[in-house]
Amino acid sequence: MNANWKRAMLTSLILIFSSLAGCLGNDTDNDETSDDSLGIVMVSTYHIGELVKGIAGDDVTMEYMSLDNIPVHDYEPSASDLIRLQNADVFFYHGLGLEPWVEATLSSLGSDAPTSIEVHTMPSGETTLDYEGVLVADLCETLAEGPYEAIELVDEEEHADDVEIHAEYTAFNMTFHHDDHEGHDEHDDHDDHDEEGHDDHDDHDAGHEGHAHVEAEETITNPEGCPADSIISIFHLEEGEYVLEFDAVHPEDFTMAVLKMGGGHAHHHHGHGDGPFEWAGIFSVSDSTHTWTMEKVDGSYADPSMRVVIIPTDTPTEPTMHSLESGVEALIEGDCKVIEDGETMTPISAEGSCFELHVGSGDISTFTMDTAGVSGFAAYTAHSPYEFEATQHYLKDSQGNDVEHIAEEGGGGHGDHGDEHGDEHGDEHGDEQGVCHDMSSHTNNAIDNEADCEAGGFIWMEDNDHGDHDGDYCHDTVTHTNTNHTSEEACEAAGHMWMEGDGHDGHHDEEMTSEHMLEAFDSNNDSHLSWDEFWSGMEADHDEHEGHHDENETHDENETHEENETHEDHDEHEEELFMWMFNNSDMNGDGLLNMSEIDHLIEVMDSDVPSPEQALIMGDVNDDEHISWDEFWNAWGEDEHEGHHDDDDGNHSGMVCYNMTSHTVDNGYTTESDCEAAGLMWTAATGGPGGDDGHDAHDEHEEETLMEMFNESDMNSDGLLNMSELDHFLEDMDAWQNPPMGYITLHVGAEGEYGFAHPADLEFHVVMAGDGHEGHDDHAGHDDHGDEDGHDEDEEGHDEDGDDHEGEETLNYDPHSWLSPLAFNAQVTVVLDGLNAAFPDGETDFTANAAAYSAQLLALDTAFDAAFGTDGVCMAGGHDKTVAANHNAYSYIAVQYGIKFMTVHGLDPEGEPSPEDVAKVVEFIKEEGITVLFVEEYTDQSSVQSIVDETNVEIKILYTMEMAPSDADDDYLSMMTKNLENLVAGIGC
């Protein structure tokens, strides 16, 4: 009954507004100066004109800056427009950067400029909405209140695309994948677990090196409204797929929300920098014509169009390039002449000209420049020209010679288009740098790619960095000696192998592979390794390493003979350990390792956590087939010491005797035998417990953790670990040293700033995926929040020089405040005060009209609140107040009335989208299950109809009033009433 009453009231309010809307406005539109007019009022936009008409009626003559109905942010005043502005008595503009041309225009008029008033203001107690503030509020609300969706992360990065999320009003309850333990009975299974598990972890590390993480641009700690101990990380992401990598030191469930930061009109511009252009360059020229090219890279253009401003100059220097920048914004954001593929950029005026280059369908698009009489010019582009380079330089003279810049800034770096530019490597070999090796003849053949090499039964030997690198050498694979060839080309031409490293001293950073091991250790060239060959090779490598180490290490003059004996004992254990690894890898038991068996051996050697057999070999000092805590901790300390020893040559601190009871070093014992005879522990000073190297607290915590694991694994509590107990202990160590990883794919539908709200102790990385978006199965309810826009972290309000802001791309504030009836009502007061000051004789009428207009705006707010407020019809009916729109201009409506707008990217509200954009919109609508799509009035109707045909989506209009309506009978009140009606119908209230 209550809901029905509310619905009836809402219907009545809407009917009242439908009948009253426009009563004031329609009678006051006056474009011609009448005899009794008080003066001329100039306005920048349609919605400000509505305020002037509602207050001044026909007492003033109102004119729009633009006589053509074009978007205010694309408008550039003409000479006649400037004259009209100069003749006006007062000029009202919105502000907040909505009109990027205002500041320069007023400045150009100097003292002849009329009184100019920024209209934007907010009601008392309310603040101007900035995009970041809205993002933070939405993230915190989503994180705290949901809705929630359960997500299980995958544990392998290559399967990250099995689970995909979008930036949407959903909080994701993430859980790590947990494998059920199969027990500890099967030792072979445990080995597999160790090797495979560590391989995965190693691959993860390699992945970190292979592609850089996207770094957060900003981090907000404990934002207001979020759950306690939350953080919001803001990243700039390009369109595409990203892998989110989660580290789980203590794998627990957590909740994360991801939303896109809003923004106004970035779909009208192609720049990605903080200013109006992305790249600038200045050139000295002497030819009458030049050619600018845009080329497909990897099969497609970086963008179908690019704006470029050309400003001639007689002093083509870097200071000149910077000095000319001040006039670029007005040019590049104004009317730019469209130049199609094959056409000429002309005329290039002395003050500078803007051209919008449109690519053709071919691989290369060319644009001629008429540079007759020009000795130099500066170019400012919305994209870096290097984004359009594949096989040639972007600028050439009439003879086809490359023209290089004198200076440049932003987006630099040539693409790979031959040896004349860039890194002197073309793309003809792709990323495959290596040689194809015939294992039977131990020679390299002429096959130049991995696929053909392996198809021929040969081995592809990776060699990633061509060139004369310091320390690289040429190796004869037949004689196993190094030749005197000094370049890779000469080496390979002679049939040898070019080896890379930091010098021929055994310190090669490259990971050991079976191919490399066989080349280095196979002394009889039978393509197998015997134990003698393997151990001889290992000893030789060890001796070479020790020789290098001795050259750089300062030894203790008082080093004891017992320490050397301990080292020899360690070598014996090491040989025993390697022999066990060798035999364990010899699958067929023939005493020789083939290529696959060598692979297995290397995997075992690279394993971070040993198998129980390995642990017994290395740690069981008294050979009782058990490991005591002292034996384990001693071996652990030696391993830690060796790690420090390798990393910190010259700082050898020796061994110490450690009292486990008092946790102190007992300096009374200087040999291992005396120390252990006293019931104490002989350990490395730098790596084990008690080391005085600044890591005491860390070592103590580590010791406590490991001792707890040890005791938990000691099932019979005898202080010793047998083989099965050791197996359990090592599994726990493996999990402790290599915590599980979690992966998921994030689909980014449009470039922009994205906020991630999550617990403060969560560690995660954002990595660009390589394969792009290939589908979104089994996913519903996604949305992106906002439209493309930049963000200026330092911008806190109006800039120092006046009322305007930087270009729309870098706005921190949403300018569309007039779409809130309450904000528009506050702006009535600004216009009223301005009109009273300019025309005192009209104050009485102005004040009366303003009061009547204000009453209508307050009633409009009441109607919106009756529909969408806390006690409104939509809330009472349990409706989801989320709508899909093609323009993010509705933040003020969203915040005021609790409506959530998800932006459908690709359907430009003021331009003609490409077929690819329309296809993306269709895909998004189908994925999200959208049934009603809100579009702006001037959205391309042919594109809208094709979307309707493909999806059967219902189309409804939302008016933003940045341009005059197509229906002359409409005004602000009537269009806002239609917005209310359409939103109510679309949501289903």
N, C-alpha and C positions, 0 to 999 in steps of 0.2 A: 504493500500500500504506500509506504514511504517513498520507495523508488518510483512508483507511478506518479506520485505527486511531484517529485523532483523533475521527472521527465516532462510533465505537463507544464511546469513553470519554465523549464528551459525552452520548450517549444514556443511558449508565449513570448518570452524575451526575444527569441530569434525573429518571430513574426513582427514584433514591434520595431526591431531594428531594420527589418527588410522594408518596412513602410516608411520609416523616418530617415534612413540613410540617404544622404545627399541633399537633404532639404536646404541646408545652408550653402553647400558647395556649388550646386548647379546654377544658382542665381548670381554667383559672384565672380565667375570666370570672365576676366576682361583683359584682352590682349592689346587693346588700343587705348592710347592716352585720351581720356575724356576731358571736357572743359573744366569739370569740377573735381578732377583727380588731385589729391594732395601731393602726389609725386610718384617717382618710379622706384619700385622694389625689385631687385634682381635676386633670383634664387638659383641654387645649383642643381637641385633635384626635384622630382615630382612631389615627393612626400612633404618637403618643406613648403612647396607651393600650396599644398593643402592646408598647412597651418596658416599661411598668410591669407589665403582666401577665407578660411574659417573665421579669422579675426578681423581682417580689414575689409572684407567684402569688396564692393566696387568703389571704395573710397580712395584706393590707390591703383596705380597701373602696375601689374605684376608681369615680369618677363622671366623666362627661363634662359640660362646661359646657353644651352644647346637648343638650336632651332630644329635639330634633327633628333628623333627619338632613339638615341643610342645610349648604351650603358654609361653611367657617369664616370666610371673608372677608365673607360676607353676614350672618353672625350678629350679633345685638345682645342682650346679657344682659338678661333680664327682672328684675323685683324679686325673684322667688323664686329666680332663678339667683344673684343677688348674695348672698342669704341662705345658699344652699348653699355658695358660694365662701367666705363669711366663716367658715363652720363647718369648713372643710377644714383639715387640718394642714399640707399642702404643696400647691402649685399648680405644675404643669409646663406650660409653653407652648413653642412652637417658636422664635418670634422671627423676625428678618429681615422684620418687617412682615407676616407671613402672617396674623396676627390683629390687624387694625387697632384693635380695641376694647380691647386688653389694658391699655395705659397709662392710658387714661381710667378704666377700670373699677377698677384697683388704686388709682388716685389718689382715686377717690370713696369708697373704703373707709377710707382713711387708716390709722390704727394698727390697725384691725380686719382689715386685709388679711392673708392667710396668707403664709408664706414662699413666695416666687415664684422660680422658676428657669427661665431660658432654656435650652432643651435643645440648640439647634443648636451644633455644633462640627464641626471637620474633623480627619481623621487627621493625625498629625505629618508635617510636610513638605508638606502640601496646604493650599491656600487656598480660602476661600469664593469661589465663582464670581460675579463681577459681570458684568452683561450686556455692558458695553463691553469688558471684558477678553476675554470669549468671542468677541465680534464681531471684535476685532483679531486674535486668534489664528486664527480661521476665515478671515478675509480674507487674512492673510499666507500661510497654508497653501495656500489656493486660488490665490493669485497665484504662489507659488513652485512648486507641484506640479501644478496643473491639477485636473481635465481642462480642455483648451483647446478653444475654438471660434473659428474664423476669421470675422471680421466686416468687411465693407467698408462704410465710412461713405458716406452719400449726400452730395452737395455742394450740395443745395438744401434749405432748411428745410421748404418745403412738401411735400417727399417724405420727410420724416423717418420717417413711419409705414410706409414701405416696408420698413424693417428694425427689428425690435423685439427687445428683450432683457428679461429678468426678473431680479430679485434671486435668484441661485441659486448653487450650488456649482460655478461654471464661471468660468474665467478667459478673458476675451474678447481675442483677438489682433486689435486694431483696425488697419485700414489706411485711409488717405485715398484717395478716388477720384482717379485721375489720367487726364486726357484725353490722348489721343495728339495730338501737334502735327502739324498738317497742312502745316507749312512756312510760309514767309514770302513766298510769291510773290504771292498774291492780296491786294492792299491792301484791297479792300472787305471781305474776310473778316476782315482784321485790325481794320478799323473796327468791324465787328459785334462782334468779340471784346471790343474796348475798351468799347464802349458797354454791351453786355449784361453783361459781366463786372463793370463798375463799378456797373451798376444792381443786380446781385445783392448786391454788397458794401454798397451804400447801403441796400438793403432790409434787409440784416442789421443795419446800424446802427439803422435805424428800428425793427426788431424789438426791439432792446435797449431802446429808449425806450418801445415800446408795451406791453411786459409785463416786469415786474421779475424779475430773477433771484432764485432761492431762495438765500439766503446760508448758507454752512456754519456750523453751530453750534459746531463744534470741528474743529481740524486737528491731527493727530498726525504729527510728522516723524520719519522713520527708525524706525518701530516695530520692536521686536524680532521676528525671525522672517520679516520681509519682505525681498525683494531690496534691495540697497543703493540709496540715493537714492530711496526710496519715501515716499509721503505717504498718509495715510488722512484723508479729509474726511467728516465726519458731518453729514447734513442731516435736518431734520424734514420729512417729505413726507406730504401727504394722499393718500388713495386716488385713483387716476386715472392719466392719461397725462402723461409729462414728456418734453420734448425736451432731449437732451444736445447742447450745442454745443461743438465742439472747434476751437480756434484752432491753425493749423499754420504757425507762422512758419518752421519747418524741417520740412516734412511727412515724418515718419518713422513707422514702425510702432510701436505701443506696446501694452501689455497692461494691462487693467483688470479688477478684480473688484468686484461689487456684492452686498452682503448686507444683510438686515434685522436690526436689533438685536433680541434676544429680550426677553421680558417675560412677566409672570405672568398677571394676571387682569383686564387692562384691558377684556376683552370684557364684563365685568359692569357697567362704568360708562361714562357718556357724556361725562364731563368731559374737557377737553383741556388744562387748565392744570396748574401744578405742585402745586396744592393740591386739596382735595376738591371745590371748586366752581370754575366758570369765570367767573361773573359774580355781583356783589352789588349790591343797590340798597336804599335805605331811603326810606319814603314816609310822608307825613302824610295821614291819611284822616279823613273824617267821615261816611261813608255806611255803612249796615248790610250792603250787599252790593257786591261788585265782580266784574268779569269779566276773567279772564285768557284771552288768545287765542293760539293757535298757527296759523300760516297757511302754506299752500304758497307756495313761492317758485320761480318758473320751472317750475311744474308738479309739484313734489314737496316733501315735508316734509324739513327738514334732518335730522331723525331721527324715528322713529316714537314715541319716548317721551322724556320729560325729567323728571329729578328736581328738585324745588324744595322748599327748606326755608323755612317762614314762621315768624318769631319776632315776636310782638307787643311793642311798646314804647311807653311814654308820652313818650319823648324821641327823636323821630325825627331824629337828627343824624348827621353823618358819624362823629364819635368813637364814637357808640353802635353804628353799623354795624360798625366795626372791633372794638369790645369784645366783641360777640356772636359773632365768628367762631370763637372757641375751642371752642364747643360744636357747631359745624356738622358737623364731620367725623363724629362719632358718629351724628348724625341722618341725614345724607345717605348714609352707607354702611351704615346699619342697615335695618330693615324699614320700607319706605315704603308707605303706603296707596295702592293703585292707584285712580286717578280716570279714568274713561272720558270721552270727548267728551260734553258735555252734563250731566255730574254736578257735584256740589258738593264743594269742598275743605272738609271739616269732620270732626271738630272741630279747631280750631286752639288747641292748649293754650298755657298761659302760658309754658311752658318751650320751646315751639317744636314744630312738627310737620313731618314729611316726607311729601310726596305724589309719586307717580310718575304724571305726566300721560301718558295714551295718546291719540294723535290718532285721529280718525275717518277716514272715507273721503272726506269733503267737502273743499272748498278751505280752509275755516276751521273749526277746532275750538275750542270755548268751554268754559271751566271756571269755575263760579261760586265765589266766595270768601265765606264767611260771616264778615263783619267787624263784627258787632254788638258794641258796647261796646269796639271797638278804635280808638284814636286814632292809631296809627301801627304800622308793621311793617317789618321787614327781610326781604328775600328773597334767597336764595342758590340759584343754579341751576347745573345741570350743563352747560347750554348758554347762550350769550348769547341773551336773548329777541329780540334784533334779527335773529337768524338765521331767525326765524319771522315777520318782518314783510314784508308786500308792499303792502297797501292801507290798513292802519290800525295805530294804536298798540296795543301788546300789553296794556295795562292801562287799563280804563275803569271809571267808577262806574256806578251803576244807571241814570243818565240818559244814558249813552253819552258822557259827557265824558272826555277823556283825563286820566289821572292821571300826572303826571311825578314822577320821583324827586327827593328832596332832595339825594342824593349817590349816586354809583355807583363801582364799580371793575371793571376787566376788561371785555373784549369789548364796548366801547361803540360808539355810533354808530347812528343811526336808519337804517333802510332807506328806499328811495324810495317813500313811500306818500302822496304829495300834498304840497301846499305848507305844511301845518301842521308838518311835521317835515323833518329832513334838509336837503338842499341846495336846497330850494325848487323843485325840478324834479321833476315826476312822470315816469313812464316812458312817457307817451302818445306821445312822439316817438322813443322808443328812443335810439339813438346818432346819429341823423341830424340834424345841425344845419347848415342851409344854405338856399340858395334855388335855385329853378329859373329859369334864364335863357334867354330867347328871343333867339338871336343875330341873327335877321333884324330884330327891332324894337329890340334892345338894351334890353329891359325884363324885369322879373321877373314871372312869373305865379304863380298861387295853388297850384300843385302842391307838396306838402310832403314828398315822398320821392323818393329817387334813381331807384328802379326805374320809377315812373310818369313821372318827368321825362324820362328817357332814352328810354322807350318812345314818348313824344310827339315825339321828335326835338329835344328841347331839351338844355341843358347844366346839369348839377347842379354848383353852385358851393359847395364846402365852406366851412363857417363854424362851427368847432367849439365856440366858447365864447360862449354868449349872455350878454348883460348889458351893463351900462355899464362897460366896461373903460377904464381910463385910456389915452388915445391912440387909441382907435378913432374912426372917423368914417364919415359917410354920403356915398356917392358917387353922383352922377347919371351913369348910364351912357350917356345920350344926349348931354349937353353936356360930359361928361368933366370936370365940376367937382364940388367938394365942397359939400354943402348944410349948413345950420345945424341939421339934426336931431340931437338929442343922445342919442337912445335907438334901439336896434335896431328896436323895435316901430314907432315913428313913422317911421323911415326906410323900412322895408319896406312900411308902409301907404301911403306916398307913391310906391311903385313904384321906389324906389332900392335900392342895394346897400350893406349894412353891411360896412365893411372893418375888419379888425383889425390892430393893430400896436402898437409901443411908443411911438407918437407919430407925427405926420405929418412925418417928417423923412427918409423913405426907409429907415429902419432897421427894416424889417419882418422878423421872424424866420421868417415863413411861407415855405415852399418855393415858388419860382416855378412856375406851371403855365401851360399854353398859354392857358387861359381868362383868367387874370390878365394875361398878356402882351398878349393881344389887346385886352382892356378898356383897358389902360394906353397902348398904342402905336398902336392903329388910329384914326388921326385922321380919316379920311374915312368911317369906319363901313361899309366894304365887306366886313367879315369876313375880310380878308386883310391881310398885312403886306408892304409894299414895303421895299426896302433903306433908303430914306430915312426911312420911319416907324420902322423898327427902330433905325437908328443914332441918330436924333434922340432916341428914347426912352432908349437906352442912355447917350447923352451927358448927357441931363437927369438921369438917375438918378445918373450918376457925379458930375456937378457938385454935386448936392444932397448926396451923400455927402461930397465933398471940402469943401463948405461947413461941414458938421457937424464934419468932422475938423479943419478950420482953427480952429474955435472952441475946440477942446480940446487943440491941439498946440502945444508950445513949439518954435519953429524956431531953428536955429543962425543967429546974427546974421551969421556969416561965410559963409553959404551962397553958393556961387559960381554965376556965370551958366552955367558949363559943366554944372552939375548940372541946372539947369532945361532946358538943351538936351537933356541925356540923357533927361529926363522926356518932352520933346516927341518925341524919337525913339522912345521906348517907346510913346507914344500912337499914332504912325504905324504901328508894328508891330502894335499892338493893333487898330487899325482894319482893317489888312490881314488879321489873323487872323480877326476877326469876319466880314469879308466872305467869307473862304473858307468859314467855317462856314455862313453864310447860303446861299451858292451851292451848297455841298455838300448842303444840306437841301432845296433847290428841285428836287424830283424831276422835275417836268414842265417845268422850264426856262422858266417864264412870267414870272420876275422877281417873283413874289408867293408868299408862303407861306400855305397853307391850314392848318387846324387840325392835321392829322396831320404836316404838314411843320414846323410850329412845335414839335410834340412832339419831333421828331427834332432840331431845332436846340437845344432845351433839354437833351436827352440829351447832345449833343456838348459843350455848354457846361459841363455838370456833370461831365464825365469827368475823373478825377484825372490820368490819364496821356495826353498828347497823341498824335495820330497823327503819322506822319513828316512829313506836309505842314505840320501845325501847328508841329512842332518846328523845321522849316526856316524858316518864316515868322518865328518869334519869336527863333530863336537864330543864324541864319546872317547874322552881322553884315556879312561882306564879300561876300555874295551870290554865293558860288562853288558853290552847290548842294551843299555839304558842311558838316558840323558838326565843328569841332575840339573837343578837350577843353576848351580855354580858353573857347570860345564856349558850350559846354554848361554848364560850371561857372559861368560868369558869369550865364547866364540862370537857372540853378538858384538861385544866390545871390540874384538879384533877386526871384524868386518867394518864396523863404523870407523875405526882408526884408519883402515886402509883407504876408506873413502876420503877421509880428511887428508891422508897422506898423498893421495893422487891429486887432490884439488889444491893443496896448500904446501907445495914443495918448499923446503927450507925452514919449516916450523915443526920438525919432528920433536915430539915431547917424550918419547920412550914409553916404558911400561911402569905401572905402579902396583903396589900391594894394597888391596882394598878390604876394609873391615865391613862386612855386610850388616853387622849388628849396630855399630855406631855410625855407619855411613860416613866414614872418614878414611883418608889415605894413611896407611901405617908406613912411615918412612924408615922404620927399623929393618925392613926386609927389602933386599935389592935384587933377589933372584926369584924365579918362579918356584923352584923346588922348596926353598925355605919358606916362601909365602904360603904355599899350599900345605906344607907340612904343619904350619901353625893354624891350619883351618881357615885361612883367609883366601881371597880371590885375587889372582894375577890378571890385570886387565890393562887396556890401553888408556893412557892418561887423557888423551884428547877425545876418545870416542866412548869409553865406558863410563861407569858411575864414578863420581868423585873427581872427574877431570876439572881442572881449574881453567876452563877456557871460555867462560861466559855463558855456558849452556847448562849450568847446574840444575836450574829449575826445570828446564825441558827434559834433561836426562832423568831427573827424579820422577817426573810424571810418566815418562816413557817406561822406566823401570817398574813403576807401580802397575801400569797397564799390562805390561807383559807378564809380570809375576801373577797378576790376577788370572790371566788367561792360562798360565802354566798350572796354577793350582786347580782351576776348574777342569782342566784336562786330566789331572792326576786322579783318575777314578778310584783307585784303591788307597789313595792318600799315603803312599809310601815315600813320597818325596822324589820319586823317579818316574820317568815316562818310558813305558815300553812302546813297541812299534805302533800299536793301535792308538794308544794315548798320544803318542807323538803325531800321528796322522791328524787327530782331532785338533791338537794344539796348532799345527801348521795351517790347517784350514782357517782357524780363527785369526791367525796372524795374516793370512792372505786377505781375508775380509777387512782386517784393520788397516793394512798397508794400501790396499787397492779397493777403496769403497766403491759400491756400485754406481753406475751412471744411469741417468734417465734422459730420454730424448723424445722430442715431439716436433712436429712441423707447424710453423705459423705462416698462414697465407696473408700476404700484405697486398691489398687490392689497389692501393694508391700511395705514391710517395708522400712522406710527411713525418711528423713527430708522433711517436707512439709511447704511451706510458704503460709501465708494468708495475702493478702494486703487488707486494709480496712480503713475507716475513723477513725481518732484518737479518736473520742468520742464514738465509738461503743464498747459496752461491750458484749462479747460472751464467751462461754465455750465450750470445746471439751470433750465429754464423750464417752467412748467406749460403743457401743451398745452390747446387750446380745445375739442376735439371729443370728448374722452372715449375710452373703449376700444371699438374697433369690430371687433375680431377679432385672432386671433393665428395666422395661417396659417403653415405650414411651420416650426413651432417646437416642439421637444420637449425634455423633460428639465428643465423650469423648476421652480424652487421658491423659496418665500420662507422666510427663516430667522427664525423667531421669531414671537411674538405681540405684540399691541399693548402697549406700556408706555412710560411716560415715562422721563426720565433726569435725574438731579440731578448735575451735574458736580462740585459741591462736596462731595458726600457721600462720605466715605472709610471709613466704618465705622459703628459704633453712634453714635447721636446722644448729645448731652451729658447729656440728662435721664434716661437709663435704657437699658433693653435693647431697646426697640422702635424702629421706624423710622416714617417718614411713611407715608401711605396707599400701597397697592400701585401706584397710577399713577406714583409718582415713585421707586419702588425702583431702586436701582442694583444690588442683589444678587438672585440667584435663590434663593428660599427652599427649593426642593424637594430639599434635600440628602439627605433620608431615602431617596430612590430609589436612591442609591448604597449597596450593602451595606457598603462600607468606612466610609463616613461614618456610616451608621446604627450600625455597630459602635462607632465613636468616641463616639456619643451614648449608648450603653449605659453608658459610664463616668460620664457626667454624671448620668444618672438614678440609677445605683447610689450615687454619692456623696450625692445628695440624699436618697435613701431611708435610707441609713445614718445621716445626720445627724438626720433626722426621727424615725426609729424604731430606735434603737441595738439593741434586743432582737432585731431581725430580721437583723442584719448577716451572720451565718453563712449563713443560708438565701439571703439576697439575693446574697451573693458567689458561692455555688455555682451558683445559677440563672443569674446573669449570665455566668459562665464557659461554661456549657453553651449559652446562647443566642448568645454571641459565637462559639463554635465553629461553630454552624450558619450564622451570617452570613458567616464567613470561607470556609466551604465553598461558600456561594452565590456569593461573589465568584469562587472558583475555577471554578465552572461557567460563569459569564458570560465569564471570561477564556478558558476552553477553547473557547468559541464565537466570541468576537469579538476576542480579543487578537491581538497581533502574530503569534503562532504558532497561532492558533485555526483552527477548521474553516472559518469563512467566508473568512478570508484565504487559507488553503490552496486553497480551491476557486475563488478569484478572483471572489468575489461582491461586488457593489456594496453596501456597507453604508449605503445611504440609504433611509430609510423616510418615508412620508407620514403625518402625525398631525394630529388636530384640536385639539391643545392643546400649547403649548410649555412643558412642565413637565419636560423630560428632558435638560437641559443636563448634569447630573452623570453620567448614563448615557452621554451623548454623549462627554464629555471622558474619562471613565474607560475606556471600551471602544471608542472610535473610531467610534461610529455617528453618522451625520448624519441629523438630523430636519428635514424640510421641513414647514412648517405649512400646513395647508389652512384658509384663513380663511373664516368665514361659518357654520361648523357649531359652534355654541356647545356646549361639553361639559357645561354645566349648565343650559341654557335651551332654549327652543323657537325655532329659527331661523325667519325669515320665508320665504315662498316665493321672494322675490328672493335671499335668502342661499343657499338650496338650489340655485337655478339657477346661481349663481356657482360653487358647489362642483362641480356637474356639469360646467360648462364647463371648470373648472380640471383636473379629473380626466381629461377627454377630451383636453385640450391636452397634458398632461404624460405621457399614456400610463400613468397609475397603475393598477396591477392589484390592489394590496392597500392598504387604508386602515385605519389604526389609530385607533380611537376610544376615548374613556373609557367606563366602564361605564354612566354615567348620561346619556349622550348620547341625545337624543330619538330613540326607535326608529322612529317613523313617518317622520321625516325621513331616517333612515339607510336605511330600506327603499325610499323613493322614489329615493334616490341609487343604490342597488343596481339597482333596476328600470331606471334610465336608463343606467347605465354598465357593469353586470355586474361591478363591482369587488367583490373579496372583502373582507369586514369581519373584523378581528381586534381584540381588546380589549387595551388597556394600562391597568393599574390605577395610579392616583395616590394613593389612600388618604387623600384629604382628607376623605372621608366614609366611613362604615361600609359594607362590601360588602352587596350584596343577598342573598348566600348566607351564612347565619349560620355555616356550617362553614369559611368562609375566614378566613385571618389574614394577617399580613404575609408570612410565609415562603411560604405557598401561593400568594398573589397574585404575589409576585415570581418564583416558579417559573413561574407561568403567563405572566408577562411574558417570561421567558426563552424558553419554548417558542414563544410566538406570534411573537416577533422572529425566532427561528431559522427557523420555518416561513415567515414572511412574506418574509424575505430569500432563502430558498431554500437555506440551508446544508445 
